[in-house]
Amino acid sequence: MEITEEIEDDDFQFEVHPGVSILVDSISLALVRGSTIDYVTELIGSQFAIKNNPQAKGAGCETNTFPSSYHNLHLTTGSIPFSVEMPLNYSKWDNLELSDDSDIEVHPNIDKKSFIRWKQRDIHDKRDQRKAEKDALRAELDTNNELAPRLDQLVQNTDKEGSAYYSREVSKLSAGRAERGNKDGPNGPTTDDMILSLLLQIQQHDNIKGKSGDDLDRALLSELQGHKQKLAARQTQINFELEQMEKEDSKKITSDGIKEGWSSGYVAKAEPEPQTKPTAEKGKKKAVSTIETLNSPSTASASTSAKPTTADDDDDAEDDDQDEIPEADDVMRQFADLPPCVPTSIPLSASTLPSNFDSAKSLNISAFETALQFLSKHKILLSPNNNTTDSLLLEAFNAQMASKASVARRCVEKSLMIQYCQKLGPDGVNLFFRRMVGSKDARASVVYLNDVLATYTRIRDRSKALSEQSSAAGEEQIQLVAEDENTVIGFEIPDGPPPDVIELEGEAKEKLNPEDVKLWLQKRWDIFQGFPEELREALKSKELGKVNKVLGEMKVDQAEEIVGLLDQAGILNFSSAEVRDETGR
């Protein structure tokens, strides 16, 4: 195959299939000597099979598109490399109105930079003017959209009622404008003002003046219909003008049309350390027994007689000397609430793993993976200054005291996980989880799980001991105790509701109002009926021991309220005004 030379022309048309042809613009075609062509390859990355036509010179090429010197050339049969040279396309920059580096020819006496600045200023001024015109057209379009239904209503009602409706509408709109002091609205004339102006203009037309009856009705209706048609025509014109302006503006590239297509970026930032929350006390407070004096004339004497006594003051002193541990924050609690790494088959009472424990089968690998993902997102938990280990241990202790054993063991598990990661060095997290789930040797996971169970067992036993100690120490109680042994406390129980008619005698008749007495007796009875049934029965027995027994079973706040109501209703009767709370006496 001999290549004779390469030609270029504007248009080449090839027949790729019977009745199908393609047009190639401005390309280089390698022509060779021969008889016919069967197919051509590598035309813009595709293969085009040209119909074998031995009779046609040029194998389907229209010879009138070739220069005259190539009319008698034939293409040989075979595969011809068809190379296409794609020029760079700068057509999109044709929409730029002006560029600083444009090849602009100006008069020698005119500075090119100044000319470009003047041209730019002119472009911006015209652009602002077009924008103002578009805003005005849009505002007019909105106003006409509001006027159109009003005109429709005017036409319909005038057609039905005639000039009578027309006159009423003018009077109503005139009165509304007069109420506003014949002033326009804040944004110019209102819709009512525009309708009123139109109606008044129609009344001044020559074809309206001097008419009456049906002629006036027809004339008014004709004028309104004409204005309705004009409004519709104006709407069509505005829409057309806006469409043309938008089309014209879209031809030019401006900063208003530039929008961000997409943007993606990520910068890893260190998580800010959360603010330190109020700290919790290191040790549990011991049970306190107090003597509380009620109805005491002197608060000083009551506080003196009710000095609190605590058990084991030395332990509290040691706790004060130790560092305070911050409470667990929300992130720590979320970490503790993750699925437990300790297999659920291990009971809460276990202090070590069973001897037949197989980590390859029983280890919860997904729980370790979830914990690793959480730590990778909340690296603040690994900070030594965050005290995550101690805070989670304190959370475990509080949960165990609240009888939440499963929560307590999860807190212990996550606390020791943080401790192990910190002690294994800078790469402790990856090293810890690799030894837990990625190592064939299961000894590391067994050591960790046994440590979790042993630590939880110590917390469980300690909380149980504190609970028993607190129960044995007793709780605060309210008891009625006389000031001295000679004073007797009694109870005056109301017999029932007051009678309908109350008669007073002696000095009481002059000083008291029967209605007031009746109200007080009714209130006294209502207070008594509001007491619990057990307390009412104890009061009816008038035995102090039974009443104190009921009060001792109540909470302190409730018992104090009961004693106050007893005194208010006059049920509590004693010679001395002082009553003391003497627990355990």
C-alpha positions as CSV (number, residue, x, y, z in Angstrom):
1,M,0.0,0.0,0.0
2,E,1.6,3.2,-1.2
3,I,0.7,6.5,0.3
4,T,0.9,9.2,-2.3
5,E,0.2,12.4,-0.3
6,E,-2.1,13.9,2.3
7,I,-4.9,16.4,1.5
8,E,-7.1,18.6,3.5
9,D,-10.5,19.8,2.6
10,D,-13.5,21.3,4.4
11,D,-16.1,18.5,3.7
12,F,-15.6,14.8,3.1
13,Q,-18.6,12.6,2.9
14,F,-18.3,8.8,3.3
15,E,-20.9,6.1,2.8
16,V,-20.6,3.9,5.8
17,H,-23.6,1.6,5.1
18,P,-26.1,1.5,2.2
19,G,-28.1,4.8,2.5
20,V,-26.0,6.1,5.5
21,S,-23.3,8.6,5.2
22,I,-21.2,10.7,7.6
23,L,-19.7,14.2,7.2
24,V,-16.2,14.9,8.5
25,D,-15.0,18.6,8.7
26,S,-11.5,19.8,8.3
27,I,-9.5,16.6,8.7
28,S,-6.5,15.1,7.0
29,L,-7.1,12.2,4.7
30,A,-4.4,9.9,3.5
31,L,-5.0,8.9,-0.1
32,V,-3.4,5.9,-1.7
33,R,-3.3,4.5,-5.2
34,G,-5.5,1.5,-6.0
35,S,-8.9,0.5,-7.3
36,T,-11.5,0.4,-4.5
37,I,-11.9,0.7,-0.7
38,D,-13.6,-1.8,1.5
39,Y,-13.5,-0.2,5.0
40,V,-11.7,2.5,6.9
41,T,-10.6,2.3,10.6
42,E,-9.7,4.6,13.3
43,L,-12.2,7.3,12.5
44,I,-12.6,9.2,15.8
45,G,-12.0,6.0,17.7
46,S,-14.6,3.9,15.8
47,Q,-14.5,1.5,12.8
48,F,-16.6,2.4,9.8
49,A,-17.2,-0.2,7.0
50,I,-17.5,1.5,3.7
51,K,-19.6,-0.2,1.0
52,N,-17.5,-2.0,-1.6
53,N,-18.3,-0.2,-4.8
54,P,-15.7,-0.9,-7.5
55,Q,-17.5,1.2,-10.1
56,A,-17.4,4.4,-8.0
57,K,-14.1,6.2,-7.9
58,G,-13.1,7.4,-4.4
59,A,-15.2,4.6,-2.8
60,G,-18.2,6.8,-2.1
61,C,-16.4,10.1,-1.9
62,E,-18.1,12.9,-3.7
63,T,-15.4,13.9,-6.1
64,N,-16.7,17.4,-6.5
65,T,-15.5,18.2,-3.0
66,F,-11.9,17.3,-3.9
67,P,-9.5,19.6,-5.6
68,S,-9.4,19.1,-9.4
69,S,-5.9,17.6,-9.3
70,Y,-7.3,14.6,-7.2
71,H,-10.4,13.8,-9.3
72,N,-8.8,10.7,-10.9
73,L,-7.3,9.2,-7.8
74,H,-8.5,5.7,-6.7
75,L,-8.4,4.3,-3.2
76,T,-6.9,0.8,-2.8
77,T,-8.7,-2.0,-1.1
78,G,-7.6,-2.6,2.5
79,S,-7.4,-1.1,5.9
80,I,-6.3,2.6,5.8
81,P,-5.2,4.4,8.9
82,F,-7.5,7.4,9.2
83,S,-5.9,10.0,11.5
84,V,-8.0,12.9,12.8
85,E,-6.4,16.0,14.2
86,M,-8.9,17.6,16.7
87,P,-8.2,21.3,17.1
88,L,-8.7,23.1,20.4
89,N,-12.2,24.5,20.8
90,Y,-12.3,28.1,22.0
91,S,-15.8,28.8,21.0
92,K,-17.1,29.0,24.5
93,W,-15.0,32.1,25.1
94,D,-16.8,33.9,22.3
95,N,-19.5,34.7,24.8
96,L,-17.1,37.0,26.8
97,E,-18.0,40.6,26.1
98,L,-14.5,41.8,26.8
99,S,-11.2,40.5,28.1
100,D,-8.2,42.4,29.3
101,D,-6.0,40.5,26.9
102,S,-8.3,40.8,23.9
103,D,-6.7,41.8,20.7
104,I,-8.4,45.2,20.4
105,E,-7.1,47.7,17.9
106,V,-7.5,51.3,19.1
107,H,-6.4,54.6,17.8
108,P,-2.7,55.3,18.5
109,N,-3.7,58.4,20.5
110,I,-6.0,56.4,22.8
111,D,-4.5,54.3,25.6
112,K,-5.5,50.7,25.3
113,K,-5.9,50.1,29.0
114,S,-8.1,53.2,29.4
115,F,-10.2,52.1,26.5
116,I,-10.7,48.7,28.0
117,R,-11.8,50.2,31.3
118,W,-14.2,52.5,29.6
119,K,-15.6,49.6,27.6
120,Q,-16.0,47.6,30.8
121,R,-17.8,50.4,32.5
122,D,-20.1,50.8,29.6
123,I,-20.9,47.1,29.7
124,H,-21.6,47.2,33.4
125,D,-23.8,50.2,33.1
126,K,-25.8,48.6,30.3
127,R,-26.1,45.4,32.3
128,D,-27.4,47.3,35.3
129,Q,-29.9,49.1,33.1
130,R,-31.1,45.8,31.7
131,K,-31.4,44.3,35.2
132,A,-33.5,47.3,36.3
133,E,-35.7,47.0,33.2
134,K,-36.3,43.3,34.0
135,D,-37.1,44.1,37.6
136,A,-39.6,46.7,36.5
137,L,-41.2,44.3,34.0
138,R,-41.5,41.6,36.7
139,A,-43.1,44.0,39.1
140,E,-45.6,45.1,36.4
141,L,-46.3,41.4,35.7
142,D,-47.1,40.7,39.3
143,T,-49.3,43.8,39.5
144,N,-51.2,42.8,36.4
145,N,-51.7,39.3,37.8
146,E,-53.5,40.9,40.8
147,L,-55.6,43.2,38.6
148,A,-56.7,40.5,36.2
149,P,-59.2,38.7,38.5
150,R,-60.5,42.1,39.7
151,L,-61.3,43.1,36.2
152,D,-63.0,39.8,35.5
153,Q,-65.2,40.3,38.5
154,L,-66.1,43.9,37.4
155,V,-67.0,42.7,33.9
156,Q,-69.2,39.9,35.3
157,N,-71.1,42.0,37.8
158,T,-71.5,45.0,35.5
159,D,-72.9,42.6,32.9
160,K,-75.5,41.4,35.5
161,E,-76.4,44.5,37.4
162,G,-75.3,47.3,35.0
163,S,-74.4,50.9,36.1
164,A,-75.9,50.4,39.6
165,Y,-73.1,48.0,40.5
166,Y,-70.5,50.3,38.8
167,S,-71.6,53.2,40.9
168,R,-71.6,51.2,44.1
169,E,-68.0,50.0,43.4
170,V,-66.8,53.5,42.8
171,S,-68.4,54.7,46.0
172,K,-66.9,51.9,48.1
173,L,-63.4,52.3,46.7
174,S,-63.6,56.1,47.1
175,A,-64.6,55.7,50.8
176,G,-61.7,53.3,51.4
177,R,-59.2,55.7,50.0
178,A,-60.7,58.6,52.0
179,E,-60.2,56.6,55.2
180,R,-56.5,56.5,54.4
181,G,-56.4,60.2,53.9
182,N,-56.3,59.9,50.1
183,K,-52.8,58.6,50.3
184,D,-51.1,55.7,48.5
185,G,-49.9,52.6,50.3
186,P,-46.3,52.2,51.6
187,N,-45.2,50.6,48.3
188,G,-47.2,52.9,46.0
189,P,-50.8,52.8,44.8
190,T,-52.7,49.7,46.0
191,T,-54.8,47.5,43.8
192,D,-58.0,49.2,45.0
193,D,-56.4,52.6,44.0
194,M,-55.7,51.3,40.5
195,I,-59.2,50.0,40.0
196,L,-60.7,53.2,41.3
197,S,-58.5,55.3,39.0
198,L,-59.6,53.1,36.0
199,L,-63.3,53.4,36.9
200,L,-63.0,57.2,37.2
201,Q,-61.2,57.5,33.9
202,I,-64.0,55.5,32.2
203,Q,-66.6,57.8,33.6
204,Q,-64.9,60.8,32.0
205,H,-64.9,59.3,28.5
206,D,-67.0,61.1,26.0
207,N,-68.9,58.0,25.0
208,I,-70.0,57.5,28.6
209,K,-71.1,61.0,29.5
210,G,-74.8,61.8,28.8
211,K,-75.9,58.2,28.6
212,S,-78.3,56.4,30.9
213,G,-80.2,53.2,31.2
214,D,-79.2,50.2,29.0
215,D,-77.0,52.4,26.8
216,L,-74.9,53.3,29.8
217,D,-74.7,49.7,30.9
218,R,-73.6,48.6,27.5
219,A,-71.0,51.4,27.2
220,L,-69.5,50.6,30.7
221,L,-69.4,46.9,29.9
222,S,-67.7,47.6,26.6
223,E,-65.1,49.9,28.2
224,L,-64.3,47.3,30.9
225,Q,-64.0,44.5,28.3
226,G,-61.6,46.6,26.2
227,H,-59.4,47.3,29.2
228,K,-59.4,43.6,30.0
229,Q,-58.2,42.8,26.6
230,K,-55.5,45.4,26.8
231,L,-54.3,44.0,30.1
232,A,-54.1,40.5,28.6
233,A,-52.2,41.8,25.6
234,R,-49.8,43.7,27.9
235,Q,-49.2,40.5,29.9
236,T,-48.2,38.6,26.7
237,Q,-45.9,41.4,25.6
238,I,-44.2,41.5,29.0
239,N,-43.6,37.7,29.0
240,F,-42.2,38.0,25.5
241,E,-39.8,40.8,26.4
242,L,-38.6,39.0,29.5
243,E,-38.0,35.9,27.5
244,Q,-36.0,37.8,25.0
245,M,-33.9,39.5,27.7
246,E,-33.2,36.3,29.4
247,K,-32.1,34.7,26.1
248,E,-29.9,37.7,25.3
249,D,-28.3,37.6,28.8
250,S,-27.6,33.9,28.6
251,K,-25.4,34.4,25.5
252,K,-22.9,36.3,27.6
253,I,-20.7,34.9,30.4
254,T,-21.1,37.1,33.5
255,S,-20.2,36.7,37.2
256,D,-24.0,36.4,37.9
257,G,-24.2,33.1,36.1
258,I,-21.1,31.5,37.6
259,K,-22.0,29.0,40.3
260,E,-20.0,26.4,42.2
261,G,-20.6,23.0,40.6
262,W,-19.2,20.9,43.4
263,S,-16.6,21.2,46.1
264,S,-15.0,18.6,48.2
265,G,-12.4,18.9,50.9
266,Y,-11.6,17.4,54.3
267,V,-9.1,18.6,56.9
268,A,-8.7,16.3,59.9
269,K,-9.0,18.5,63.0
270,A,-8.3,17.5,66.6
271,E,-11.4,17.2,68.7
272,P,-11.7,20.0,71.3
273,E,-11.5,18.8,74.8
274,P,-14.9,18.9,76.5
275,Q,-15.3,21.3,79.5
276,T,-14.7,19.7,82.8
277,K,-18.0,18.9,84.5
278,P,-18.7,19.1,88.2
279,T,-16.9,16.4,90.1
280,A,-18.4,13.7,92.1
281,E,-17.3,12.8,95.6
282,K,-14.6,10.1,95.9
283,G,-16.3,8.1,98.6
284,K,-19.8,7.3,99.5
285,K,-21.3,9.4,102.3
286,K,-21.9,7.3,105.4
287,A,-25.4,7.1,106.9
288,V,-26.2,10.1,109.2
289,S,-28.5,10.0,112.2
290,T,-30.1,13.3,113.2
291,I,-32.4,14.6,115.8
292,E,-34.8,17.2,114.3
293,T,-36.8,19.5,116.5
294,L,-40.2,20.6,115.3
295,N,-42.1,23.7,116.6
296,S,-39.0,24.8,118.5
297,P,-39.1,28.4,119.8
298,S,-35.3,28.7,119.1
299,T,-33.6,27.3,116.0
300,A,-30.3,27.7,117.8
301,S,-31.2,25.2,120.5
302,A,-32.6,22.8,117.9
303,S,-29.4,22.9,115.9
304,T,-27.4,22.4,119.0
305,S,-29.4,19.4,120.0
306,A,-29.4,18.0,116.5
307,K,-25.7,17.8,115.9
308,P,-25.1,15.2,113.1
309,T,-22.9,12.2,113.9
310,T,-21.2,10.2,111.2
311,A,-19.6,6.8,111.3
312,D,-16.0,6.4,110.5
313,D,-14.8,10.1,110.2
314,D,-11.3,8.9,109.4
315,D,-12.5,7.4,106.1
316,D,-14.0,10.7,105.0
317,A,-10.8,12.5,105.8
318,E,-8.9,10.1,103.6
319,D,-11.4,10.7,100.8
320,D,-10.9,14.4,101.0
321,D,-7.2,14.0,100.7
322,Q,-7.5,12.1,97.5
323,D,-8.0,13.6,94.0
324,E,-11.6,14.2,92.9
325,I,-12.7,12.2,89.9
326,P,-14.8,14.0,87.2
327,E,-18.1,12.4,86.3
328,A,-18.5,10.6,83.0
329,D,-19.6,12.9,80.1
330,D,-22.0,12.0,77.3
331,V,-19.2,10.6,75.0
332,M,-18.0,8.3,77.7
333,R,-21.5,7.0,78.4
334,Q,-22.0,6.4,74.7
335,F,-18.8,4.5,74.6
336,A,-19.9,2.4,77.6
337,D,-23.3,1.7,76.0
338,L,-21.6,-0.1,73.0
339,P,-22.1,-3.8,72.7
340,P,-20.1,-5.7,75.4
341,C,-16.9,-7.4,74.5
342,V,-17.4,-9.9,77.3
343,P,-19.5,-12.8,75.9
344,T,-23.1,-12.7,77.0
345,S,-22.8,-16.4,78.0
346,I,-20.5,-15.3,81.0
347,P,-22.8,-14.7,84.0
348,L,-22.6,-11.4,86.0
349,S,-21.6,-13.4,89.0
350,A,-18.5,-14.9,87.4
351,S,-15.1,-13.5,88.6
352,T,-13.0,-15.4,86.0
353,L,-13.5,-17.0,82.6
354,P,-14.5,-20.7,82.7
355,S,-11.7,-23.2,82.1
356,N,-13.2,-24.4,78.8
357,F,-13.5,-20.9,77.4
358,D,-12.5,-20.9,73.7
359,S,-11.8,-17.4,72.4
360,A,-11.8,-18.4,68.8
361,K,-15.5,-19.4,69.1
362,S,-16.9,-17.3,71.9
363,L,-15.1,-14.0,71.4
364,N,-17.4,-11.2,70.2
365,I,-15.2,-9.8,67.4
366,S,-17.9,-7.4,66.1
367,A,-18.0,-5.7,69.5
368,F,-14.2,-5.0,69.4
369,E,-14.6,-3.6,65.8
370,T,-17.4,-1.3,66.9
371,A,-15.3,-0.1,69.8
372,L,-12.3,0.6,67.5
373,Q,-14.5,2.6,65.1
374,F,-15.8,4.7,68.0
375,L,-12.4,5.4,69.4
376,S,-11.2,6.4,65.9
377,K,-13.9,9.1,65.9
378,H,-13.5,10.2,69.5
379,K,-9.8,10.3,70.2
380,I,-10.4,12.6,73.1
381,L,-11.3,9.4,75.2
382,L,-7.6,8.4,74.9
383,S,-6.3,11.6,76.3
384,P,-4.5,11.1,79.7
385,N,-6.0,14.5,80.9
386,N,-9.5,13.3,80.2
387,N,-9.4,10.7,83.1
388,T,-11.6,8.4,81.0
389,T,-10.6,5.3,83.0
390,D,-11.4,6.7,86.4
391,S,-14.6,8.3,85.3
392,L,-15.9,5.1,83.8
393,L,-15.0,3.1,86.9
394,L,-16.9,5.7,89.0
395,E,-19.8,5.3,86.6
396,A,-19.6,1.6,87.1
397,F,-19.7,1.9,90.8
398,N,-22.8,4.2,90.7
399,A,-24.5,1.9,88.3
400,Q,-23.9,-1.1,90.6
401,M,-25.2,0.9,93.6
402,A,-28.4,1.5,91.5
403,S,-28.7,-2.3,90.8
404,K,-27.7,-2.0,87.1
405,A,-25.2,-4.8,87.0
406,S,-25.0,-5.2,83.2
407,V,-24.3,-1.4,82.8
408,A,-21.7,-1.6,85.5
409,R,-19.8,-4.4,83.9
410,R,-19.8,-2.6,80.5
411,C,-18.4,0.5,82.1
412,V,-15.6,-1.6,83.7
413,E,-14.9,-3.3,80.3
414,K,-14.6,0.1,78.5
415,S,-12.6,1.6,81.3
416,L,-9.9,-1.1,81.2
417,M,-9.9,-1.0,77.4
418,I,-8.8,2.7,77.5
419,Q,-6.3,1.9,80.2
420,Y,-4.7,-0.9,78.1
421,C,-4.5,1.3,75.0
422,Q,-2.8,4.1,76.9
423,K,-0.2,1.7,78.5
424,L,0.7,0.1,75.2
425,G,2.3,3.3,73.9
426,P,1.6,5.8,71.0
427,D,0.3,3.0,68.8
428,G,-1.5,1.4,71.7
429,V,-5.0,1.4,70.0
430,N,-3.9,-0.6,67.0
431,L,-1.7,-2.9,69.0
432,F,-4.5,-3.7,71.5
433,F,-7.1,-4.5,69.0
434,R,-4.7,-6.5,66.8
435,R,-3.8,-8.7,69.8
436,M,-7.5,-9.0,70.7
437,V,-8.9,-10.1,67.4
438,G,-6.1,-10.4,64.9
439,S,-3.7,-12.7,66.7
440,K,-3.9,-16.5,66.7
441,D,-2.7,-16.5,70.2
442,A,-5.7,-16.1,72.5
443,R,-3.8,-15.4,75.7
444,A,-4.1,-11.6,75.3
445,S,-7.9,-11.6,75.1
446,V,-8.1,-14.1,78.0
447,V,-6.0,-11.8,80.2
448,Y,-8.1,-8.8,79.3
449,L,-11.4,-10.5,80.0
450,N,-10.3,-12.0,83.3
451,D,-9.1,-8.5,84.4
452,V,-12.6,-7.1,83.5
453,L,-14.4,-9.8,85.5
454,A,-12.1,-9.5,88.5
455,T,-12.4,-5.7,88.6
456,Y,-16.2,-5.8,88.3
457,T,-16.3,-8.4,91.1
458,R,-14.5,-6.1,93.4
459,I,-16.9,-3.2,92.6
460,R,-19.9,-5.5,93.1
461,D,-18.7,-6.7,96.5
462,R,-17.8,-3.2,97.7
463,S,-21.2,-1.8,96.6
464,K,-23.0,-4.7,98.3
465,A,-21.1,-4.0,101.6
466,L,-21.9,-0.3,101.5
467,S,-25.6,-1.0,100.8
468,E,-25.8,-3.4,103.8
469,Q,-24.0,-0.8,106.0
470,S,-26.4,1.9,104.9
471,S,-29.4,-0.3,105.7
472,A,-28.1,-1.2,109.1
473,A,-27.4,2.5,110.0
474,G,-31.0,3.4,109.5
475,E,-32.7,6.4,107.9
476,E,-34.0,9.7,109.1
477,Q,-37.4,9.6,110.8
478,I,-39.8,12.1,112.2
479,Q,-41.0,11.2,115.7
480,L,-43.2,13.1,118.2
481,V,-41.4,13.4,121.5
482,A,-42.3,15.6,124.4
483,E,-39.9,18.1,125.8
484,D,-39.9,16.6,129.3
485,E,-41.3,13.5,130.8
486,N,-44.2,15.3,132.5
487,T,-45.7,16.5,129.3
488,V,-48.3,14.3,127.7
489,I,-49.1,14.5,124.0
490,G,-52.7,13.9,123.1
491,F,-54.9,14.0,120.0
492,E,-58.3,15.7,119.6
493,I,-60.1,14.0,116.8
494,P,-63.0,15.7,115.1
495,D,-66.3,13.8,115.4
496,G,-67.5,14.7,111.9
497,P,-68.4,17.6,109.7
498,P,-69.9,20.7,111.4
499,P,-73.7,21.0,111.8
500,D,-75.8,23.2,109.5
501,V,-76.6,25.6,112.3
502,I,-74.1,26.6,115.0
503,E,-75.2,28.5,118.1
504,L,-72.5,30.3,120.2
505,E,-72.9,31.1,123.9
506,G,-71.1,33.4,126.4
507,E,-68.2,35.5,125.3
508,A,-67.7,33.4,122.1
509,K,-71.1,34.8,120.9
510,E,-69.8,38.3,121.0
511,K,-66.3,37.7,119.6
512,L,-66.8,35.0,117.0
513,N,-68.9,34.8,113.8
514,P,-70.9,31.5,113.5
515,E,-70.1,31.2,109.8
516,D,-66.3,31.6,110.5
517,V,-66.5,28.9,113.1
518,K,-68.4,26.6,110.7
519,L,-65.7,27.1,108.1
520,W,-62.9,26.3,110.5
521,L,-64.6,23.1,111.7
522,Q,-65.2,22.1,108.1
523,K,-61.6,22.7,107.3
524,R,-60.5,20.7,110.4
525,W,-62.6,17.8,109.3
526,D,-61.3,18.0,105.7
527,I,-57.7,17.9,106.9
528,F,-58.4,14.8,109.0
529,Q,-60.2,13.1,106.1
530,G,-57.2,13.8,103.9
531,F,-54.8,11.7,106.1
532,P,-53.9,8.2,105.0
533,E,-56.3,5.5,106.4
534,E,-53.5,4.0,108.6
535,L,-52.7,7.4,110.2
536,R,-56.4,8.1,110.8
537,E,-56.8,4.8,112.6
538,A,-53.7,5.5,114.7
539,L,-55.0,9.0,115.6
540,K,-58.4,7.5,116.7
541,S,-56.6,5.2,119.1
542,K,-55.0,8.3,120.6
543,E,-51.8,6.3,121.3
544,L,-48.5,8.2,120.7
545,G,-46.6,5.0,119.9
546,K,-48.9,4.0,117.0
547,V,-48.8,7.5,115.6
548,N,-45.0,7.6,115.7
549,K,-44.9,4.2,114.1
550,V,-46.9,5.5,111.1
551,L,-44.8,8.7,110.9
552,G,-41.6,6.6,111.0
553,E,-42.6,4.7,107.9
554,M,-43.1,7.9,106.0
555,K,-40.4,10.0,104.2
556,V,-39.1,12.9,106.1
557,D,-40.8,15.6,103.9
558,Q,-44.2,13.8,104.1
559,A,-44.0,13.3,107.8
560,E,-43.1,17.0,108.4
561,E,-46.1,18.0,106.3
562,I,-48.4,15.7,108.3
563,V,-47.2,17.1,111.7
564,G,-47.8,20.6,110.4
565,L,-51.4,19.7,109.4
566,L,-52.0,18.1,112.8
567,D,-51.0,21.3,114.5
568,Q,-53.0,23.5,112.0
569,A,-56.2,21.5,112.5
570,G,-55.8,21.5,116.3
571,I,-55.6,17.7,116.5
572,L,-52.1,17.7,118.1
573,N,-52.5,18.7,121.8
574,F,-49.6,19.0,124.2
575,S,-48.7,21.3,127.0
576,S,-45.2,22.3,125.7
577,A,-44.9,23.8,122.3
578,E,-41.7,22.0,121.5
579,V,-41.7,18.7,119.6
580,R,-38.4,16.9,118.7
581,D,-37.5,14.3,116.2
582,E,-35.6,11.7,118.2
583,T,-34.7,8.8,116.0
584,G,-33.9,5.5,117.6
585,R,-34.9,6.5,121.1
